Amino acid sequence: MLPWDCRVIYFLTVCVIPRHNVLANDAAWRALRQTLRRLDKWNIYCVLVMPDHVHLLSAPLERELSVAAFLKWLKRWFNEVYDFPLERQW
C-alpha cells in the first residue's frame, strides 16, 4: 500500500508539428529553461531536448494540478520567448 502523500511523476513528451529540427539550438534551450522556471508549481526532474520534441520528468507540487494546464502554460510561455517558425506548432 502506498502512503497518501505519495507523489506522482509524469513522463511527458511534447512534439513539434510538423516534425522538424527547430529545437536543437541554444536559443530554444534558453527559452525552455526560462519557461520551466515560470512553472513554479511543478518539480522538473529531468529535461531532454531533441531536435523536434522535448521529454520531461515532472511532478506537481499539489496532486490536484493537471498535466493539461502544465502543457498549456509550457507551450504558451515558450512560444512567447522563442521565435518559433510560423509553420510550426506544438
C-alpha positions as CSV (number, residue, x, y, z in Angstrom):
1,M,0.0,0.0,0.0
2,L,1.3,3.5,-0.9
3,P,1.3,6.4,1.6
4,W,-1.3,9.1,1.0
5,D,1.4,11.8,0.4
6,C,3.0,9.7,-2.4
7,R,3.9,12.0,-5.3
8,V,3.1,11.2,-8.9
9,I,5.8,11.7,-11.5
10,Y,4.8,12.2,-15.2
11,F,6.9,11.4,-18.2
12,L,5.8,13.8,-20.9
13,T,6.8,14.2,-24.5
14,V,5.9,17.3,-26.4
15,C,6.4,17.3,-30.2
16,V,6.7,20.0,-32.8
17,I,4.2,19.7,-35.7
18,P,5.3,19.1,-38.4
19,R,8.3,17.3,-37.1
20,H,11.4,19.4,-38.0
21,N,14.7,20.4,-36.4
22,V,13.7,23.6,-34.7
23,L,14.6,22.9,-31.0
24,A,18.3,21.8,-31.3
25,N,19.9,25.2,-30.7
26,D,20.9,27.4,-27.8
27,A,18.0,29.8,-28.1
28,A,15.5,27.0,-27.8
29,W,17.3,25.7,-24.7
30,R,17.4,29.1,-23.1
31,A,13.7,29.7,-23.8
32,L,12.8,26.3,-22.4
33,R,14.8,26.9,-19.2
34,Q,13.2,30.3,-18.8
35,T,9.7,28.7,-19.3
36,L,10.3,25.9,-16.8
37,R,11.3,28.4,-14.1
38,R,7.9,30.0,-14.5
39,L,6.2,26.7,-13.9
40,D,6.8,27.1,-10.2
41,K,4.1,24.7,-9.1
42,W,5.9,21.8,-10.7
43,N,9.1,19.9,-9.9
44,I,11.1,19.3,-13.0
45,Y,13.4,16.4,-12.5
46,C,14.8,15.9,-16.0
47,V,14.6,17.5,-19.4
48,L,15.9,16.2,-22.7
49,V,15.5,18.4,-25.7
50,M,15.6,16.7,-29.1
51,P,15.5,18.4,-32.5
52,D,11.7,18.1,-32.8
53,H,10.5,17.2,-29.3
54,V,11.1,17.6,-25.6
55,H,11.0,14.9,-22.9
56,L,10.3,15.9,-19.3
57,L,10.0,14.1,-15.9
58,S,7.9,16.3,-13.8
59,A,5.7,16.2,-10.7
60,P,3.1,18.7,-9.5
61,L,3.6,20.1,-6.0
62,E,-0.1,19.6,-5.4
63,R,-1.8,16.4,-6.5
64,E,-4.8,18.4,-8.0
65,L,-2.7,20.2,-10.6
66,S,-3.4,19.0,-14.1
67,V,-1.0,17.9,-16.8
68,A,-3.2,19.7,-19.3
69,A,-2.6,23.0,-17.6
70,F,1.1,22.3,-17.3
71,L,1.4,21.7,-21.0
72,K,-0.8,24.7,-21.9
73,W,1.4,27.1,-20.0
74,L,4.6,25.4,-21.1
75,K,3.7,25.8,-24.8
76,R,2.3,29.4,-24.3
77,W,5.2,30.7,-22.4
78,F,7.8,29.0,-24.6
79,N,6.2,30.5,-27.7
80,E,6.3,34.0,-26.1
81,V,10.1,33.7,-25.6
82,Y,11.2,31.6,-28.6
83,D,11.0,32.7,-32.2
84,F,9.1,29.6,-33.4
85,P,8.9,29.4,-37.2
86,L,5.4,30.4,-38.3
87,E,4.6,27.0,-39.9
88,R,5.4,25.1,-36.6
89,Q,3.3,24.5,-33.6
90,W,3.2,22.1,-30.7
